[in-house]
Amino acid sequence: MAKIVGVKFNHTAKVYYFDPGKNFYKEDTCVIVETAKGQEYGYVKIEPKEVPDNEIVQPLKPVIRKASAKDLERIKNNELRRPEALKLAQEKIEAHKLKMKLVDCEFSFDNSKVVFYFSAPGRIDFRELVKDLAATFRLRIELRQIGIRDETRILGGIGPCGRECCCSCCMPDVKKVTIKMAKTQNLSLNPTKISGLCGRLMCCLEYENAYYSEVYKKMPKVGSEVTTPDGKASVVANNMLRETVRVKFDNKGEFSYKDYPLSDLKFKKTKKDEEPDETVDEEVKALIDD
């Protein structure tokens, strides 16, 4: 077991472990930590506690100190510089006629460099832009090209569900989402229903997938025949959360419908039936990450 403190940085929902030493840091305390890039500031999200050694990437970097009033003033000043820095950078991008979208920027804690985040449809030759920015800011310049999912993670927003986007508030890492996940959950493949603010498949499809994948294997295929306590019927719909099945009875042209618990039904399911068909139209393919 090792003692850690969890620290979160800007532009990420991921929490990193650091060595708190003999000090105790309350949640939301601003701290200065040692990273591979030098000293940076972050906010405590997990108060000091012990965790198993296999959950730690050694060696643990230390928490240098709790942010002082002077540190907080520097952080505040760096934040105040962002709008002007973004404005100047955008003017330089337009002057160089580069097809890139400036998303955000961030000054390092020690004011030695400024990082600009941008998105673009392809590779960008920004060597001349970097020289121009370095001459303007008189700092080390770093340009990072990010994907459309990362752009939404940085900018944030409210998703179709009415909550803050998962990628900007609670997802440590952006993971690949596939159309198979949507089909496994029996969702309508309407692009407006299964895409997030980024225009790609919603992230929540991925972390809900484990449950739905297991249940999907147990459910009968829609349109297949099953044996119910009241006789044979065809499957109309599956409720994967309640694990119930709606069936249709055909009594000489007169149809009736009834819901049954999955455990009350008998049916045969092949290995092929346990995996959803991944065939989709071009409009839906556009939602899938390259």
Secondary structure, DSSP 4 states (H G I P E B T S, - for coil): -EEEEEEE-TT---EEEEB-TT----TT-EEEEEETTEEEEEEEEEEEEEE-GGG--SSPPBEEEE--HHHHHHHHHHHHHHHHHHHHHHHHHHHTT---EEEEEEE-TTSSEEEEEEE-SS----HHHHHHHHHHH-SEEEEEE--HHHHHHHH--B-TTSSB-HHHHT-SS-----HHHHHHTT----HHHHB-TTSSB-THHHHTHHHHHHHHHHSPPTT-EEEETTEEEEEEEEETTTTEEEEEEEETTEEEEEEEEGGG-B----TGGGS------HHHHTTS--
